[in-house]
Amino acid sequence: MAYANSAQIGKYLDNFIKYFCLSIRFTEDSTEKQEAFTGLCKSIITNPNGLINHFPYFCDAICQYENPTPELNNLFNDLIYSYKTNFQDRWIELIKKFPENLQKRMNIRFNIEF
């Protein structure tokens, strides 16, 4: 749904994103997974604040995605660096809550220092 209607879905991110991320993180790579993540990312762009409370779950889910398309991987990178830039005052607070294994994966995947 978010792929086709990201602005409407973006309004409700805070209500479902944690559960979306928990359920998709170990799903096999497929066209459906790619479209689901693309729609989710577009929804996040329309409502970045909807992700704040669940940011570690999103980061975990995208780090578990081993072979995203180059376009989707660029979207992931853009979102991570957008949060780092736009939420500077809260960035350290956000990432310090990450479990150690997620901190390591974020460092490897996105060159994020903790």
FENQUIFEN-V779102 format. One line per field, one symbol per residue. ss: DSSP state (A for helix, B for strand, O for the rest). phi: phi as a letter, one per 40 degrees, with the letter a starting at -180 (. if undefined). burial: I if it has 16 or more other C-alpha atoms within 10 Angstrom, else O. A space follows every 10 residues. Layout:
ss: ???
phi: ???
burial: ???
This chain:
ss: OOOOOAAAAA OOAAAAAAAA AAAAOOOOOO AAAAAAAAAA AAAAAAOAAA OAAAAAAAAA AAAAOOOOOA AAAAAAAAAA AAAAAAOAAA AAAAAAOOOA AAAAAAAAAA OOOO
phi: .cccaccccd cbddcbcdcc ccccdbccca cccccccccc ccccccaccc cdcbdccccc ccccccbccd cccccddccc ccccccbdcb dcdccccccd ccdccccccb fccb
burial: OIIOOIIOII IOIIOOIIOI IOOIIOOOOO OOIIIIIIII IIIIIIIIII IIOIIIIIII IIIOIOOIOO OIIOIIOOII OOIIOOIOOO OOOIIOOIOO OIIIIIOOOO OOOO
